Each structure stands twice: as C-alpha cells, then as structure tokens.
Amino acid sequence: MPVDADDYGVALEGNVNAWSGHLLPPELPPFDSFNSRRSYVEVFAEGTRPIDFTIEADRPWIKVTEDARSDSTTRVLLATTRA
C-alpha cells in the first residue's frame, strides 16, 4: 500500500533500475549537438500525494517536453535539436 508521502522515483528509458532505491546514480546515454537523439525519463509517485518537479537541460540544443501524464507518472521526452 502506498505511503501518505510525496516521495518520487525516476526511471530512464532502456534501464531496468529505478531511482530512488537503486545504489548507482541514474545516467542517460550521451547527447551531443551533432547527432539526433531521443530518450525519455519517467517520474513517478511513490506515495499518495501529488509530486511537483522540474526537468531542465543544461545545453541549449536539448529540448525537454512533457510527453505523457497519468495520475501518478509523467513521461518527459529529451531530444537534441540542431545547433
């Protein structure tokens, strides 16, 4: 049964592990400004309370877009754009 909390976890495309709870830090495949690449991140509630979060790119050629949302999970698409 979910706990009355606003805790959350993160899952990365292609990775069977999820965070929080996994020992190693999450790591996306490398992105660069010369090759087109898409990947997604899913952020999900681990408790019963809603969660609020922000995902930002640290490079101007990475576009961050909310792709899908349910009551407890949000999928965020990360894609490179040509610089």
Steps between C-alpha positions, in 0.01 A plus 500: 500500500643845410614721784343841568801689363613702199803281428584428139711271284665535160530242221717547189423358158680170446599455864335236720599685819300781656602774740452559792608174645774398257861529616658648185406848374275521191679568174354579159683407180727783378341780298688729260407785267601314181287184519124471537405313814184446699455348840242517774487523876201393707436665835254313720341544841602252768243632745141616488566874482551686171858585406636814339829502308693678228736354241735740325769443238848633562561557127294721263480225234316256730123539491294385801132423436235338718387202292230331709345530844283282719392544862829366633751502208637762261710411195739772384659482154856625452613566142791672335444785260749616239714781636 
